[in-house]
Amino acid sequence: MTIDDRTSNSQNNLLCFSLKNLKPYRRAASLFMGMFAALPVVALPVNALQVKVTPTKPDLGDTLSVIINLDNPANGSNPTVTSGEKTYPAFEIAPNQYRAFVPTTPLESAGNRTLRVSGDGQEQNLSVPVGDRTFPVQRINLPPGKAGIDATEYELKRVAAFKALITPEKFWNGAFIKPNAGRISTIYGVRRYYNGKFAKDYYHRGVDYAGAAGSPVVAPAGGRVALVGKVSQGFRVHGNVVGIDHGQGVTSIFLHLSRINVKEGDMVQPGQLIGAVGATGASTGPHLHWGLYVNGKSVDPTPWRTPGVE
């Protein structure tokens, strides 16, 4: 036997020994892999809560529209958006897509606003910069008999209940339209002196149209008439008034009307006649006051007209 033969036999013996000793390890490895194959596969959510806020550069008086997309809503409850101590509901506007409105007003401070979005067991915090805005100051002199008019308790209760409406249905579609053909005489957010006295914590909660007395007032968007009030019922400040619930926390109120053409419960479409311009209530002359409220707060109606909020 040559040295090469002895080396070859030794290598063969070592190979046989190695293969014999590998068999238990192979069986253990097969058993180990089989255990993993039997385990259920758990898919972890990836970006399951997606949030978009518009406008991207809001100012005081704007409405923040918070769009929330959920990949797999499972618990049946809608998401919510919290800003400060207030929580706003979100409503489904498309499959797995929800929207909440967060109002801003001239009485708030500009700066970063934190929105906490909760849905499907997840939370997301967003910082939204809200810009400052300069609102003009106006001096109003009410004529004798209209200065110092106080609202009645009945009037205040009815109007407060109307502004607090949050109906799940969405009745409007597309941009709002002008409720009157007259020019805008007073914009949203104006601060005022009444007969020389500054009205603290006051701002003009709407837009005034200088329409002629008796000129038509139409619905700016679809909705349900949820408030009809008359001077004869005690509406001393608002005058003859119509309130429209557009749904999902959005309401419109129309003040100082000379005539009312709708009743509570009526469904109206954009452009439908609801009344006529007047000077009833605390008014210095014929005009239409249109106030737009979102989740109970007065916001600027103008962005809702151009480009509109879907």
C-alpha positions in Angstrom: 0.0 0.0 0.0 1.4 3.4 -1.0 1.4 6.5 1.0 -1.2 7.9 -1.4 -3.5 4.8 -0.8 -3.2 5.3 3.0 -4.0 9.0 2.7 -7.0 8.2 0.5 -8.4 5.6 2.9 -8.0 8.0 5.8 -9.9 10.7 3.9 -12.6 8.2 3.1 -12.9 7.2 6.8 -13.1 10.8 7.9 -15.8 11.6 5.3 -17.9 8.6 6.4 -17.5 9.8 10.1 -18.5 13.3 9.1 -21.6 12.2 7.2 -22.7 9.9 10.1 -22.4 12.7 12.6 -24.2 15.2 10.3 -27.4 13.1 10.2 -28.7 14.1 13.7 -28.0 17.7 12.9 -29.9 17.5 9.7 -32.9 15.9 11.5 -32.8 18.7 14.1 -32.6 21.4 11.4 -35.5 19.9 9.6 -37.5 19.7 12.8 -36.6 23.4 13.6 -37.6 24.6 10.1 -40.8 22.7 10.3 -41.7 24.4 13.6 -41.3 27.8 11.9 -43.4 26.7 8.9 -46.2 25.8 11.2 -46.3 29.3 12.8 -48.9 31.8 11.5 -47.7 34.7 9.4 -48.4 38.1 11.1 -48.5 41.1 8.7 -47.4 44.2 10.5 -49.3 47.4 9.4 -47.2 49.7 7.2 -48.4 53.3 7.1 -51.9 52.1 7.9 -52.9 55.6 9.1 -52.3 58.2 6.4 -53.2 61.8 7.0 -53.3 64.9 4.8 -54.3 68.5 5.9 -55.5 71.2 3.6 -54.9 74.1 3.1 -51.2 73.6 3.5 -50.7 77.2 4.6 -53.9 78.1 6.6 -54.6 81.5 8.2 -56.8 82.3 11.2 -60.4 82.0 10.0 -59.7 79.1 7.7 -61.2 75.6 8.0 -58.7 72.8 8.3 -59.7 69.8 6.3 -58.1 66.6 7.7 -58.3 63.7 5.3 -57.6 60.3 6.9 -57.0 57.0 5.0 -57.2 53.7 6.8 -55.8 50.6 5.0 -58.0 48.2 7.0 -60.6 49.7 9.3 -61.7 46.9 11.5 -63.4 48.1 14.7 -66.3 49.9 12.9 -65.7 53.3 14.6 -64.7 56.4 12.7 -61.4 58.2 13.4 -61.2 61.4 15.4 -59.1 64.5 15.4 -58.2 66.3 18.6 -56.9 69.9 18.7 -56.3 71.3 22.2 -59.2 70.1 24.4 -61.6 69.7 21.5 -62.2 66.4 19.6 -63.7 66.6 16.2 -65.5 63.7 14.5 -64.5 62.3 11.1 -67.0 61.1 8.6 -66.5 58.6 5.8 -66.4 60.3 2.4 -65.1 57.4 0.3 -64.2 53.7 1.0 -61.7 53.7 3.8 -61.3 57.5 3.6 -62.6 59.9 6.3 -62.6 63.6 6.8 -62.8 65.9 9.9 -63.1 69.7 9.9 -61.1 71.8 12.4 -62.2 75.4 12.6 -60.0 78.4 13.3 -61.1 81.9 14.4 -59.8 85.4 14.8 -59.9 85.1 18.5 -57.2 82.4 18.5 -53.5 82.8 18.4 -51.4 82.2 15.3 -48.7 79.6 15.4 -48.2 75.8 15.3 -51.3 73.8 16.1 -51.0 70.1 17.1 -53.5 67.7 15.7 -53.8 64.3 17.2 -55.4 61.8 14.7 -56.7 58.6 16.2 -58.1 55.6 14.2 -58.0 51.9 14.0 -55.9 51.6 17.2 -53.2 54.0 15.9 -52.3 57.6 16.6 -50.5 60.3 14.7 -49.5 63.8 15.8 -49.2 66.5 13.2 -48.0 70.1 13.7 -49.9 72.5 11.4 -48.6 76.2 11.2 -51.6 78.6 11.3 -50.7 82.1 10.0 -51.7 85.4 11.5 -54.2 87.6 9.7 -55.0 91.3 10.1 -58.7 92.0 10.4 -59.9 95.6 9.9 -61.7 97.6 12.6 -65.1 99.1 11.9 -67.2 101.7 13.8 -70.9 101.1 13.9 -73.5 103.6 15.1 -76.8 102.0 15.8 -79.8 104.2 15.5 -82.1 105.0 18.5 -84.2 101.9 19.3 -81.6 99.5 17.9 -78.6 100.4 20.2 -78.2 98.1 23.2 -80.7 95.5 22.0 -80.4 92.3 23.9 -81.2 88.9 22.5 -84.0 87.0 24.1 -83.3 83.7 26.0 -85.4 81.9 23.5 -83.5 83.3 20.6 -80.1 82.4 22.1 -81.2 78.9 22.9 -82.5 78.2 19.4 -79.5 79.6 17.6 -77.0 77.8 19.9 -78.8 74.5 19.3 -78.7 75.1 15.6 -75.0 75.9 15.5 -74.2 72.7 17.5 -75.7 70.4 14.9 -73.5 67.6 13.7 -75.4 65.5 11.2 -73.5 62.5 9.8 -75.0 62.9 6.3 -73.3 65.3 3.8 -75.9 67.3 1.9 -73.6 69.7 -0.1 -71.7 68.9 -3.2 -68.9 71.1 -4.6 -68.2 74.8 -4.1 -70.7 77.0 -2.3 -72.3 79.9 -4.2 -73.2 83.5 -3.3 -76.5 83.7 -1.4 -77.2 87.1 -2.8 -76.2 89.1 -5.9 -75.2 92.3 -4.0 -71.7 93.4 -3.4 -69.9 92.4 -0.2 -70.1 95.3 2.2 -68.4 93.7 5.3 -65.9 90.9 5.2 -65.5 88.1 7.8 -63.5 88.8 10.9 -64.0 92.6 11.2 -63.6 93.9 14.8 -66.1 96.6 15.8 -66.9 99.6 17.9 -70.6 99.9 18.6 -71.6 103.5 19.3 -68.0 104.3 20.4 -67.6 101.2 22.6 -65.2 98.4 21.5 -66.9 95.0 21.5 -64.5 92.8 23.3 -64.2 89.1 22.1 -66.3 90.1 19.1 -65.6 89.6 15.5 -67.9 89.8 12.5 -69.0 86.2 12.2 -69.8 86.1 8.5 -70.1 88.1 5.3 -72.5 90.9 4.7 -74.0 91.5 1.2 -75.4 94.9 0.4 -78.4 93.6 -1.5 -81.4 95.8 -2.1 -84.4 95.4 0.2 -86.5 92.5 -1.0 -83.8 91.1 -3.3 -83.7 87.2 -3.3 -81.6 85.2 -0.8 -80.8 81.7 -2.0 -79.2 78.6 -0.5 -75.4 78.6 -1.1 -75.4 74.8 -1.0 -77.6 71.8 -0.4 -79.0 71.1 3.0 -81.9 70.8 5.4 -83.6 73.8 6.9 -83.1 73.4 10.6 -84.0 76.8 11.9 -86.7 79.4 11.1 -87.0 82.3 13.5 -89.1 85.4 13.3 -89.1 88.7 15.1 -92.6 88.0 16.3 -91.2 84.9 18.1 -88.5 86.9 20.0 -85.6 87.0 17.5 -84.8 90.6 18.4 -81.1 90.6 17.3 -81.0 88.1 14.5 -84.3 89.4 13.0 -86.1 87.0 10.7 -83.6 84.2 10.3 -83.1 80.9 8.3 -80.5 78.3 9.2 -79.5 75.5 6.9 -77.7 72.3 8.1 -75.3 71.2 5.3 -74.3 68.1 7.3 -71.1 66.8 9.0 -70.9 69.8 11.3 -71.3 72.5 8.6 -74.2 75.1 9.0 -75.2 78.4 7.3 -77.3 81.1 9.0 -79.0 84.1 7.2 -80.0 87.1 9.3 -82.2 90.2 9.0 -84.5 88.8 6.3 -87.7 90.7 5.3 -89.3 87.5 4.1 -88.9 83.7 4.6 -89.8 81.3 1.9 -89.0 77.9 3.6 -90.0 76.0 6.7 -88.1 73.8 9.1 -87.5 70.3 7.7 -87.4 71.5 4.0 -84.6 70.1 1.9 -83.0 72.8 -0.3 -80.7 72.8 -3.3 -78.0 75.4 -4.2 -79.6 78.4 -5.7 -83.1 77.7 -4.2 -85.0 80.7 -2.9 -85.1 80.8 0.9 -86.0 84.4 1.6 -85.4 88.1 0.9 -83.0 90.8 2.1 -84.3 93.0 4.9 -83.3 95.1 7.9 -85.0 93.2 10.7 -83.3 92.7 14.1 -80.1 94.6 15.0 -79.4 96.1 11.6 -78.5 99.6 10.4 -80.1 99.1 7.1 -81.1 96.4 4.5 -78.4 93.8 4.0 -77.9 90.1 4.2 -75.6 88.5 6.8 -74.4 85.0 5.9 -72.6 83.2 8.7 -70.9 79.8 8.1 -70.2 77.6 11.1 -68.1 74.5 11.3 -68.4 72.3 14.4 -70.0 75.3 16.2 -67.3 77.9 15.3 -67.7 80.8 12.9 -65.3 80.4 9.9 -64.6 82.5 6.8 -67.1 81.4 4.1 -65.0 82.7 1.3 -62.6 79.6 0.9 -65.8 77.5 0.7 -66.7 79.3 -2.4 -63.4 79.3 -4.2 -62.3 76.6 -4.8 -64.8 75.0 -2.4 -64.5 72.2 0.0 -65.7 68.8 -1.3 
